[in-house]
Amino acid sequence: LLASVLTLAIISGSISFVQGGSAEEFCLPFVASSVYFFIKIINENDFGKKYLLINGAIAGCVSLIKFNLLGLWFIWMALYFFKLISLKEIKKAFISCVYFLVGMFIPIFISILYFVINGALRDYYDVYITFNLTAYSTTIDLKTRILNMFSAIFQQMKYNRTIYILLCLGFVNCLTTKILKNIWINIFILLSFIFLMIGVYIGGLPFIYYFLCFEAYIIFGFIFVFSIVQNYLSSQTLAICILCGGMIFSVHYPLKSPNRGCMNIPQSAYAQYVFKDIIDKSKNKTLLNYDNLDGGFYTTCNIVPNVKYFMRQNVGYDRYPQIIDGQREAIKNKEIEFVVIREYKDTIGYRKNIPYLNDNYKEIKKFKQLYEGMDFTYYLYCLK
């Protein structure tokens, strides 16, 4: 139980948790749940259909959030299947695959039905499947991909030394079978981590938040540490030490959060709220977050975007020009009333060369703001 609490404390203070709202953050409970369920099934020798349906549904949810994380559930079902084969439950092994797929299909079916009803199935496929498979992945050979994959995972583990150490201890735990005596569990922990790593990093892009899903595995490092410590302490002394250590960790690690610097900063220090006060005075509240990731302006101003390309993803113009072309078209046709531009040291003055912007819009507010250690200048333009 304490290992669970400490795991949450360290995750909340990790650099991968910066900003929040990532797909990995939403998938983290699903990763933890399925790892837990597999261990529970093997330890209790309970191969009931409910676990197949539950974990199939979990895999279905993850497939709708970020499908390249599904490597974990591929290993989950493969080892479940082969475990039944080893028990000579041949028929049950094949039937279990069907139950898992049924569970997986339920959330997918609901999602597809929603898009069919709204006449947007083609959009769903183009945006979620085609775009993610083609726009993000880098064009490098397989050998380089593999080298980049291992480089990225070790680089991100070292961002937080405590997480790095706990992960290593967790794998030592598996390899030495110190606690997890069942070989199937040890194999699952190692292979699920590896297949998760392949799905996340084989594309060649190591964004810092990618590592969040892997942090569920640090619980095995804590278990390993506690299993050793308890051999040298009495139960009462151990309980006191663990309680004190847990309290220290639980307080210490959130204070190490990369978001800690944002605490107690007034709303007046943020461009989002400064611009909101201006935009709220307009009767026609339409907004475009030009050529940047969503900066929180839509949320702050309570505006639902009225154009398709309301922000830019982390992809270059050459890979997917439709985003910037669509935004420029919206500016040209005066489809929005307000446009937000963000500049920093490498892009100072680029707003002056944006097609149609200065012809159709006027600058009404300039605001300087520190964001993740960098100085940014935000500009608010209004339709002439």
Secondary structure, DSSP 8 states (H G I E B T S, - for coil): -HHHHHHHHHHHTSGGGSSS--HHHHHHHHHHHHHHHHHHHHHHT---HHHHHHHHHHHHHHHHH-GGGTHHHHHHHHHHHHHHHHTT-HHHHHHHHHHHHHHHHHHHHHHHHHHHHTT-HHHHIIIIIIHHHHTSS----HHHHHHHHHHHHHHHHTTSHHHHHHHHHHHHHHHHTSS---HHHHHHHHHHHHHHHHHHHTTS---GGGGGGGGGGGHHHHHHHHHHHTTTS-HHHHHHHHHHHHHHHHHHHHHT-TTGGGTT--GGGSHHHHHHHHHTT-SS--EEETTSS--SHHHHHT---SSS--S--SS-TTT-THHHHHHHHHHHTT--SEEEEEE-TTTTTGGGGSTTHHHHEEEEEEEEEEETTEEEEEEEEEE-
